[in-house]
Amino acid sequence: MRVFVKNMRGQALMPCSQRKARLLLKQKKAKIVGYKPFTIQLTYATGEAKQEVTVGVDEGARHIGIAVVSKDKVLAKGEIELRQDVHSLLMTRVQYRRSRRFRKTRYRKARFLNRRKPEGWLPPSIQAKLDANFAWVDKFCNLVPNPKLRIEVGKFDTAKMINPEIQGVDYQHGQTYGYYDVRYYVFARDEYTCQVCKKKGKILHTHHIVYRSEGGTDRADNLITVCTDCHTSENHKQGGILWKWMKEHKKVKQYKESPFMNTLRIRTFRKYPDAEITYGSETSPKRKDLGLEKTHYNDAVAITGVESINENAEDVFYIKQFRKKKRSLHEATPRKGRKAPNATQKRNSKNTKKLRGWHLNDEVACFGKRGWISGFTGTSSAYIVDGDGQYIQMPNKNYKQVTLSNATKICHNNTWQYFVAS
């Protein structure tokens, strides 16, 4: 992966090799101005020869693929993972506030008719993904000189994805149209097959994936077909298959990403009117012609329109967005170890942001592994997770805490985890 370069005025130049960047830094001819991705700034005037550079972007609801290509050379490529927890966190906030309003408190005037949504408003879960897509496109476009931007967007007909034969007035009918109720729609969707034992011809039930006692709804996407033999109290209890489904939020056939991609496509047209737009039907054959395997960053390489590759970056960067700080004032279940009731807790004392010079999401090396600090405990310990979200534990210990004296700080991070894999 090449190193991005800026001149003395902060303007982007052509990326250089890692070896050349090391020599410039050693000779004090450059200084480091960014680590994610690694960027240097020259401290002396130099020629500014520039070649044609194309930035390819594979937009998505869960992952973004980005590649920077110049002629037949892939200068940088990587993948970005977006947050998927915004909606669930907002629903949790709604529950906290609703329960708070129903307690014995002073009367507060209702506020459901005095707020208007501005033009172009989108739900926060969608807006967060849009902002992340555009922020990283702008980030990489600002790192190279005069980039040519090519973006792959998606255009989906969700109704036709559900029913390929749909036409005319059928678009005005919902998924459950023609069924006696939602229950029979769920049976038809699952082809009258128990989703536990995969058998037909049995007495069937519609099971709530998230139990109603846990806040589950009666929507079709929270219902699944289970036979009488599998719909038992044992399977509902901890350790049972139905309990496992609830904890893992088992997914049924859903089409959430399709409407988002349609929204993203329209906003992309407005945000980047000069960008070249392509579609997945064009990207896939190009990627196969280049002999690249199916990944988001390889799709981005194909999106750039490169005809052949003579130099392909061996390193791939991975970026993951996450929630850094919990700021809610109220909790359904107060944590242990509180010295004061939840009602009197201050916002800034509910989570420990830093401890003895360590901060949340600092990248650290520990027991031969690389990870990030996900939380602090006590006066000298922390929880450290690796790139797969698994806790790094001390050898021969069952608990998850790691003493900070056993960790070495690599760098400080904000709300993004960044690492490069060879």
Contacts in CASP RR format, 6 or more apart in sequence:
PFRMAT RR
TARGET T0000
AUTHOR 0000-0000-0000
METHOD contacts of the structure
MODEL  1
MRVFVKNMRGQALMPCSQRKARLLLKQKKAKIVGYKPFTIQLTYATGEAK
QEVTVGVDEGARHIGIAVVSKDKVLAKGEIELRQDVHSLLMTRVQYRRSR
RFRKTRYRKARFLNRRKPEGWLPPSIQAKLDANFAWVDKFCNLVPNPKLR
IEVGKFDTAKMINPEIQGVDYQHGQTYGYYDVRYYVFARDEYTCQVCKKK
GKILHTHHIVYRSEGGTDRADNLITVCTDCHTSENHKQGGILWKWMKEHK
KVKQYKESPFMNTLRIRTFRKYPDAEITYGSETSPKRKDLGLEKTHYNDA
VAITGVESINENAEDVFYIKQFRKKKRSLHEATPRKGRKAPNATQKRNSK
NTKKLRGWHLNDEVACFGKRGWISGFTGTSSAYIVDGDGQYIQMPNKNYK
QVTLSNATKICHNNTWQYFVAS
1 18 0 8 1.000
1 37 0 8 1.000
1 75 0 8 1.000
1 76 0 8 1.000
1 77 0 8 1.000
1 313 0 8 1.000
1 314 0 8 1.000
1 315 0 8 1.000
1 316 0 8 1.000
1 317 0 8 1.000
1 420 0 8 1.000
2 15 0 8 1.000
2 16 0 8 1.000
2 17 0 8 1.000
2 18 0 8 1.000
2 68 0 8 1.000
2 75 0 8 1.000
2 76 0 8 1.000
2 313 0 8 1.000
3 15 0 8 1.000
3 16 0 8 1.000
3 17 0 8 1.000
3 18 0 8 1.000
3 20 0 8 1.000
3 21 0 8 1.000
3 38 0 8 1.000
3 39 0 8 1.000
3 40 0 8 1.000
4 12 0 8 1.000
4 15 0 8 1.000
4 37 0 8 1.000
4 38 0 8 1.000
4 39 0 8 1.000
4 40 0 8 1.000
4 76 0 8 1.000
4 143 0 8 1.000
4 144 0 8 1.000
5 12 0 8 1.000
5 13 0 8 1.000
5 14 0 8 1.000
5 15 0 8 1.000
5 16 0 8 1.000
5 21 0 8 1.000
5 30 0 8 1.000
5 39 0 8 1.000
5 40 0 8 1.000
5 41 0 8 1.000
5 42 0 8 1.000
6 12 0 8 1.000
6 13 0 8 1.000
6 33 0 8 1.000
6 39 0 8 1.000
6 40 0 8 1.000
6 41 0 8 1.000
6 42 0 8 1.000
7 13 0 8 1.000
7 41 0 8 1.000
7 42 0 8 1.000
7 45 0 8 1.000
7 46 0 8 1.000
7 48 0 8 1.000
8 41 0 8 1.000
8 42 0 8 1.000
8 43 0 8 1.000
8 44 0 8 1.000
8 45 0 8 1.000
10 41 0 8 1.000
11 145 0 8 1.000
12 142 0 8 1.000
12 143 0 8 1.000
12 144 0 8 1.000
12 145 0 8 1.000
13 42 0 8 1.000
13 48 0 8 1.000
13 50 0 8 1.000
13 145 0 8 1.000
14 49 0 8 1.000
14 50 0 8 1.000
14 51 0 8 1.000
14 53 0 8 1.000
14 70 0 8 1.000
14 144 0 8 1.000
14 145 0 8 1.000
15 68 0 8 1.000
15 75 0 8 1.000
15 76 0 8 1.000
15 143 0 8 1.000
15 144 0 8 1.000
16 24 0 8 1.000
21 30 0 8 1.000
21 38 0 8 1.000
21 40 0 8 1.000
24 30 0 8 1.000
24 40 0 8 1.000
24 42 0 8 1.000
25 31 0 8 1.000
25 32 0 8 1.000
25 40 0 8 1.000
28 43 0 8 1.000
29 42 0 8 1.000
29 43 0 8 1.000
29 44 0 8 1.000
30 40 0 8 1.000
30 41 0 8 1.000
30 42 0 8 1.000
30 43 0 8 1.000
31 40 0 8 1.000
31 41 0 8 1.000
31 43 0 8 1.000
32 38 0 8 1.000
32 39 0 8 1.000
32 40 0 8 1.000
32 41 0 8 1.000
33 39 0 8 1.000
33 40 0 8 1.000
33 41 0 8 1.000
34 40 0 8 1.000
35 411 0 8 1.000
35 418 0 8 1.000
36 319 0 8 1.000
36 413 0 8 1.000
36 416 0 8 1.000
36 418 0 8 1.000
37 76 0 8 1.000
37 143 0 8 1.000
37 317 0 8 1.000
37 418 0 8 1.000
39 143 0 8 1.000
48 145 0 8 1.000
50 145 0 8 1.000
50 146 0 8 1.000
51 70 0 8 1.000
51 71 0 8 1.000
52 70 0 8 1.000
52 71 0 8 1.000
52 146 0 8 1.000
52 148 0 8 1.000
53 68 0 8 1.000
53 69 0 8 1.000
53 70 0 8 1.000
53 75 0 8 1.000
53 144 0 8 1.000
53 145 0 8 1.000
53 146 0 8 1.000
53 147 0 8 1.000
53 148 0 8 1.000
54 68 0 8 1.000
54 69 0 8 1.000
54 70 0 8 1.000
54 147 0 8 1.000
54 148 0 8 1.000
54 149 0 8 1.000
54 150 0 8 1.000
54 304 0 8 1.000
54 305 0 8 1.000
54 306 0 8 1.000
55 66 0 8 1.000
55 67 0 8 1.000
55 68 0 8 1.000
55 69 0 8 1.000
55 137 0 8 1.000
55 140 0 8 1.000
55 141 0 8 1.000
55 144 0 8 1.000
55 147 0 8 1.000
55 148 0 8 1.000
55 149 0 8 1.000
55 150 0 8 1.000
55 304 0 8 1.000
56 65 0 8 1.000
56 66 0 8 1.000
56 67 0 8 1.000
56 68 0 8 1.000
56 69 0 8 1.000
56 149 0 8 1.000
56 150 0 8 1.000
56 151 0 8 1.000
56 152 0 8 1.000
56 300 0 8 1.000
56 301 0 8 1.000
56 303 0 8 1.000
56 304 0 8 1.000
57 64 0 8 1.000
57 65 0 8 1.000
57 66 0 8 1.000
57 137 0 8 1.000
57 149 0 8 1.000
57 150 0 8 1.000
57 151 0 8 1.000
57 152 0 8 1.000
57 300 0 8 1.000
57 303 0 8 1.000
58 64 0 8 1.000
58 65 0 8 1.000
58 66 0 8 1.000
58 152 0 8 1.000
58 283 0 8 1.000
58 296 0 8 1.000
58 297 0 8 1.000
58 299 0 8 1.000
58 300 0 8 1.000
58 303 0 8 1.000
59 133 0 8 1.000
59 151 0 8 1.000
59 152 0 8 1.000
59 153 0 8 1.000
59 154 0 8 1.000
59 261 0 8 1.000
59 264 0 8 1.000
59 268 0 8 1.000
60 82 0 8 1.000
60 129 0 8 1.000
60 133 0 8 1.000
60 257 0 8 1.000
60 261 0 8 1.000
60 264 0 8 1.000
61 82 0 8 1.000
61 129 0 8 1.000
61 256 0 8 1.000
61 257 0 8 1.000
61 260 0 8 1.000
61 261 0 8 1.000
61 264 0 8 1.000
62 81 0 8 1.000
62 82 0 8 1.000
62 84 0 8 1.000
62 257 0 8 1.000
63 79 0 8 1.000
63 80 0 8 1.000
63 81 0 8 1.000
63 82 0 8 1.000
63 296 0 8 1.000
64 79 0 8 1.000
64 80 0 8 1.000
64 82 0 8 1.000
64 132 0 8 1.000
64 133 0 8 1.000
64 136 0 8 1.000
64 296 0 8 1.000
65 77 0 8 1.000
65 78 0 8 1.000
65 79 0 8 1.000
65 80 0 8 1.000
65 296 0 8 1.000
65 297 0 8 1.000
65 299 0 8 1.000
65 300 0 8 1.000
66 76 0 8 1.000
66 77 0 8 1.000
66 78 0 8 1.000
66 79 0 8 1.000
66 80 0 8 1.000
66 136 0 8 1.000
66 137 0 8 1.000
66 140 0 8 1.000
66 297 0 8 1.000
66 300 0 8 1.000
67 74 0 8 1.000
67 76 0 8 1.000
67 77 0 8 1.000
67 78 0 8 1.000
67 297 0 8 1.000
67 300 0 8 1.000
67 301 0 8 1.000
67 303 0 8 1.000
67 304 0 8 1.000
68 74 0 8 1.000
68 75 0 8 1.000
68 76 0 8 1.000
68 77 0 8 1.000
68 140 0 8 1.000
68 143 0 8 1.000
68 144 0 8 1.000
68 147 0 8 1.000
69 75 0 8 1.000
69 301 0 8 1.000
69 304 0 8 1.000
69 305 0 8 1.000
69 306 0 8 1.000
71 306 0 8 1.000
72 306 0 8 1.000
72 307 0 8 1.000
72 308 0 8 1.000
72 309 0 8 1.000
72 310 0 8 1.000
72 311 0 8 1.000
73 309 0 8 1.000
73 310 0 8 1.000
73 311 0 8 1.000
74 301 0 8 1.000
74 306 0 8 1.000
74 309 0 8 1.000
74 311 0 8 1.000
74 312 0 8 1.000
74 313 0 8 1.000
75 144 0 8 1.000
75 313 0 8 1.000
76 140 0 8 1.000
76 313 0 8 1.000
76 317 0 8 1.000
77 297 0 8 1.000
77 298 0 8 1.000
77 300 0 8 1.000
77 301 0 8 1.000
77 313 0 8 1.000
77 316 0 8 1.000
77 317 0 8 1.000
78 296 0 8 1.000
78 297 0 8 1.000
78 300 0 8 1.000
78 316 0 8 1.000
78 317 0 8 1.000
78 318 0 8 1.000
78 319 0 8 1.000
79 295 0 8 1.000
79 296 0 8 1.000
79 297 0 8 1.000
79 316 0 8 1.000
79 317 0 8 1.000
79 318 0 8 1.000
79 319 0 8 1.000
80 132 0 8 1.000
80 136 0 8 1.000
80 318 0 8 1.000
80 319 0 8 1.000
80 320 0 8 1.000
80 321 0 8 1.000
81 318 0 8 1.000
81 319 0 8 1.000
81 320 0 8 1.000
81 321 0 8 1.000
82 128 0 8 1.000
82 129 0 8 1.000
82 132 0 8 1.000
82 133 0 8 1.000
82 321 0 8 1.000
83 128 0 8 1.000
83 129 0 8 1.000
83 132 0 8 1.000
83 321 0 8 1.000
83 322 0 8 1.000
83 323 0 8 1.000
85 323 0 8 1.000
86 124 0 8 1.000
86 125 0 8 1.000
86 128 0 8 1.000
87 123 0 8 1.000
87 125 0 8 1.000
89 323 0 8 1.000
90 124 0 8 1.000
90 125 0 8 1.000
92 328 0 8 1.000
92 332 0 8 1.000
93 328 0 8 1.000
95 332 0 8 1.000
96 328 0 8 1.000
96 330 0 8 1.000
96 331 0 8 1.000
96 332 0 8 1.000
97 330 0 8 1.000
99 332 0 8 1.000
100 330 0 8 1.000
101 108 0 8 1.000
122 130 0 8 1.000
122 263 0 8 1.000
126 260 0 8 1.000
126 263 0 8 1.000
129 260 0 8 1.000
129 264 0 8 1.000
130 263 0 8 1.000
130 264 0 8 1.000
130 267 0 8 1.000
132 321 0 8 1.000
133 264 0 8 1.000
133 268 0 8 1.000
134 267 0 8 1.000
134 271 0 8 1.000
136 319 0 8 1.000
137 149 0 8 1.000
137 151 0 8 1.000
137 272 0 8 1.000
140 147 0 8 1.000
141 147 0 8 1.000
141 149 0 8 1.000
148 276 0 8 1.000
149 272 0 8 1.000
149 274 0 8 1.000
149 275 0 8 1.000
149 276 0 8 1.000
150 275 0 8 1.000
150 276 0 8 1.000
150 277 0 8 1.000
150 278 0 8 1.000
150 303 0 8 1.000
150 304 0 8 1.000
150 305 0 8 1.000
151 268 0 8 1.000
151 272 0 8 1.000
151 275 0 8 1.000
151 276 0 8 1.000
151 277 0 8 1.000
151 278 0 8 1.000
151 303 0 8 1.000
152 277 0 8 1.000
152 278 0 8 1.000
152 279 0 8 1.000
152 280 0 8 1.000
152 283 0 8 1.000
152 299 0 8 1.000
152 300 0 8 1.000
152 303 0 8 1.000
153 261 0 8 1.000
153 264 0 8 1.000
153 265 0 8 1.000
153 268 0 8 1.000
153 277 0 8 1.000
153 278 0 8 1.000
153 279 0 8 1.000
154 261 0 8 1.000
154 262 0 8 1.000
154 264 0 8 1.000
154 265 0 8 1.000
154 279 0 8 1.000
154 280 0 8 1.000
155 261 0 8 1.000
155 262 0 8 1.000
155 265 0 8 1.000
155 279 0 8 1.000
156 258 0 8 1.000
156 259 0 8 1.000
156 261 0 8 1.000
156 262 0 8 1.000
158 255 0 8 1.000
158 258 0 8 1.000
158 259 0 8 1.000
159 166 0 8 1.000
159 170 0 8 1.000
159 171 0 8 1.000
160 166 0 8 1.000
161 255 0 8 1.000
161 258 0 8 1.000
162 175 0 8 1.000
162 255 0 8 1.000
163 170 0 8 1.000
170 177 0 8 1.000
175 185 0 8 1.000
175 220 0 8 1.000
176 182 0 8 1.000
176 185 0 8 1.000
176 220 0 8 1.000
179 185 0 8 1.000
179 188 0 8 1.000
182 206 0 8 1.000
182 218 0 8 1.000
182 219 0 8 1.000
182 220 0 8 1.000
182 223 0 8 1.000
183 206 0 8 1.000
183 223 0 8 1.000
185 220 0 8 1.000
186 206 0 8 1.000
186 220 0 8 1.000
186 223 0 8 1.000
186 224 0 8 1.000
186 225 0 8 1.000
187 204 0 8 1.000
187 206 0 8 1.000
187 225 0 8 1.000
189 220 0 8 1.000
189 225 0 8 1.000
189 252 0 8 1.000
189 253 0 8 1.000
190 224 0 8 1.000
190 225 0 8 1.000
190 252 0 8 1.000
191 200 0 8 1.000
192 200 0 8 1.000
192 201 0 8 1.000
192 204 0 8 1.000
192 225 0 8 1.000
193 199 0 8 1.000
193 200 0 8 1.000
193 225 0 8 1.000
194 200 0 8 1.000
194 202 0 8 1.000
194 204 0 8 1.000
194 225 0 8 1.000
194 226 0 8 1.000
194 227 0 8 1.000
194 229 0 8 1.000
194 230 0 8 1.000
195 224 0 8 1.000
195 225 0 8 1.000
195 226 0 8 1.000
196 226 0 8 1.000
196 227 0 8 1.000
196 230 0 8 1.000
196 235 0 8 1.000
196 241 0 8 1.000
196 242 0 8 1.000
197 227 0 8 1.000
197 229 0 8 1.000
197 230 0 8 1.000
199 227 0 8 1.000
202 227 0 8 1.000
202 228 0 8 1.000
202 229 0 8 1.000
203 227 0 8 1.000
203 228 0 8 1.000
204 225 0 8 1.000
204 226 0 8 1.000
204 227 0 8 1.000
204 228 0 8 1.000
205 225 0 8 1.000
205 226 0 8 1.000
205 227 0 8 1.000
205 228 0 8 1.000
205 231 0 8 1.000
206 223 0 8 1.000
206 224 0 8 1.000
206 225 0 8 1.000
206 226 0 8 1.000
207 223 0 8 1.000
207 224 0 8 1.000
207 225 0 8 1.000
207 226 0 8 1.000
207 231 0 8 1.000
207 242 0 8 1.000
208 216 0 8 1.000
208 218 0 8 1.000
208 222 0 8 1.000
208 223 0 8 1.000
209 216 0 8 1.000
209 222 0 8 1.000
209 223 0 8 1.000
209 224 0 8 1.000
209 245 0 8 1.000
209 246 0 8 1.000
209 249 0 8 1.000
209 250 0 8 1.000
209 252 0 8 1.000
210 216 0 8 1.000
210 217 0 8 1.000
210 222 0 8 1.000
210 246 0 8 1.000
210 249 0 8 1.000
211 236 0 8 1.000
211 246 0 8 1.000
212 218 0 8 1.000
214 246 0 8 1.000
216 222 0 8 1.000
220 252 0 8 1.000
221 252 0 8 1.000
221 254 0 8 1.000
223 252 0 8 1.000
224 245 0 8 1.000
224 250 0 8 1.000
224 252 0 8 1.000
226 242 0 8 1.000
230 241 0 8 1.000
231 242 0 8 1.000
234 240 0 8 1.000
235 241 0 8 1.000
235 242 0 8 1.000
235 243 0 8 1.000
236 242 0 8 1.000
236 243 0 8 1.000
237 243 0 8 1.000
268 275 0 8 1.000
268 277 0 8 1.000
269 277 0 8 1.000
278 303 0 8 1.000
283 299 0 8 1.000
283 302 0 8 1.000
283 303 0 8 1.000
284 302 0 8 1.000
286 302 0 8 1.000
286 303 0 8 1.000
286 305 0 8 1.000
287 294 0 8 1.000
287 298 0 8 1.000
287 299 0 8 1.000
287 301 0 8 1.000
287 302 0 8 1.000
290 298 0 8 1.000
290 301 0 8 1.000
290 302 0 8 1.000
290 306 0 8 1.000
290 308 0 8 1.000
290 309 0 8 1.000
292 298 0 8 1.000
292 301 0 8 1.000
292 302 0 8 1.000
297 316 0 8 1.000
301 309 0 8 1.000
314 422 0 8 1.000
315 420 0 8 1.000
315 421 0 8 1.000
315 422 0 8 1.000
316 420 0 8 1.000
316 421 0 8 1.000
316 422 0 8 1.000
317 418 0 8 1.000
317 419 0 8 1.000
317 420 0 8 1.000
317 421 0 8 1.000
318 418 0 8 1.000
318 419 0 8 1.000
318 420 0 8 1.000
318 421 0 8 1.000
319 416 0 8 1.000
319 417 0 8 1.000
319 418 0 8 1.000
320 387 0 8 1.000
320 416 0 8 1.000
320 417 0 8 1.000
321 415 0 8 1.000
321 416 0 8 1.000
322 361 0 8 1.000
322 415 0 8 1.000
322 416 0 8 1.000
322 417 0 8 1.000
323 415 0 8 1.000
324 360 0 8 1.000
324 361 0 8 1.000
324 414 0 8 1.000
324 415 0 8 1.000
325 351 0 8 1.000
325 353 0 8 1.000
325 360 0 8 1.000
326 350 0 8 1.000
326 351 0 8 1.000
327 347 0 8 1.000
327 350 0 8 1.000
327 351 0 8 1.000
328 350 0 8 1.000
329 345 0 8 1.000
329 347 0 8 1.000
329 350 0 8 1.000
330 342 0 8 1.000
331 342 0 8 1.000
334 341 0 8 1.000
334 342 0 8 1.000
338 345 0 8 1.000
351 360 0 8 1.000
351 375 0 8 1.000
352 360 0 8 1.000
352 375 0 8 1.000
352 376 0 8 1.000
353 359 0 8 1.000
353 360 0 8 1.000
354 360 0 8 1.000
354 376 0 8 1.000
355 376 0 8 1.000
355 379 0 8 1.000
355 380 0 8 1.000
355 382 0 8 1.000
355 404 0 8 1.000
356 379 0 8 1.000
356 380 0 8 1.000
356 404 0 8 1.000
358 373 0 8 1.000
358 376 0 8 1.000
358 382 0 8 1.000
358 404 0 8 1.000
358 409 0 8 1.000
359 373 0 8 1.000
359 412 0 8 1.000
360 373 0 8 1.000
360 374 0 8 1.000
360 375 0 8 1.000
360 376 0 8 1.000
361 372 0 8 1.000
361 373 0 8 1.000
361 374 0 8 1.000
361 412 0 8 1.000
361 413 0 8 1.000
361 414 0 8 1.000
361 415 0 8 1.000
361 417 0 8 1.000
362 372 0 8 1.000
362 373 0 8 1.000
362 409 0 8 1.000
362 410 0 8 1.000
362 411 0 8 1.000
362 412 0 8 1.000
362 413 0 8 1.000
363 370 0 8 1.000
363 371 0 8 1.000
363 372 0 8 1.000
363 409 0 8 1.000
363 410 0 8 1.000
363 411 0 8 1.000
363 412 0 8 1.000
363 413 0 8 1.000
363 417 0 8 1.000
363 419 0 8 1.000
364 370 0 8 1.000
364 371 0 8 1.000
364 372 0 8 1.000
364 373 0 8 1.000
364 384 0 8 1.000
364 407 0 8 1.000
364 408 0 8 1.000
364 409 0 8 1.000
364 410 0 8 1.000
365 371 0 8 1.000
365 407 0 8 1.000
365 408 0 8 1.000
365 410 0 8 1.000
366 384 0 8 1.000
366 392 0 8 1.000
366 402 0 8 1.000
366 406 0 8 1.000
366 407 0 8 1.000
366 408 0 8 1.000
367 392 0 8 1.000
367 394 0 8 1.000
367 395 0 8 1.000
367 406 0 8 1.000
369 386 0 8 1.000
369 392 0 8 1.000
370 386 0 8 1.000
370 387 0 8 1.000
370 410 0 8 1.000
370 419 0 8 1.000
371 384 0 8 1.000
371 385 0 8 1.000
371 386 0 8 1.000
371 387 0 8 1.000
371 392 0 8 1.000
372 384 0 8 1.000
372 385 0 8 1.000
372 387 0 8 1.000
372 413 0 8 1.000
372 417 0 8 1.000
373 382 0 8 1.000
373 383 0 8 1.000
373 384 0 8 1.000
374 382 0 8 1.000
374 383 0 8 1.000
374 384 0 8 1.000
374 385 0 8 1.000
375 382 0 8 1.000
375 383 0 8 1.000
376 382 0 8 1.000
376 383 0 8 1.000
377 383 0 8 1.000
377 401 0 8 1.000
380 403 0 8 1.000
380 404 0 8 1.000
380 405 0 8 1.000
381 401 0 8 1.000
381 402 0 8 1.000
381 403 0 8 1.000
381 404 0 8 1.000
382 401 0 8 1.000
382 402 0 8 1.000
382 404 0 8 1.000
382 407 0 8 1.000
383 391 0 8 1.000
383 400 0 8 1.000
383 401 0 8 1.000
383 402 0 8 1.000
384 391 0 8 1.000
384 392 0 8 1.000
384 402 0 8 1.000
384 407 0 8 1.000
385 391 0 8 1.000
385 392 0 8 1.000
386 392 0 8 1.000
387 417 0 8 1.000
387 419 0 8 1.000
391 400 0 8 1.000
392 402 0 8 1.000
393 399 0 8 1.000
393 400 0 8 1.000
393 402 0 8 1.000
394 401 0 8 1.000
394 402 0 8 1.000
394 403 0 8 1.000
394 406 0 8 1.000
END
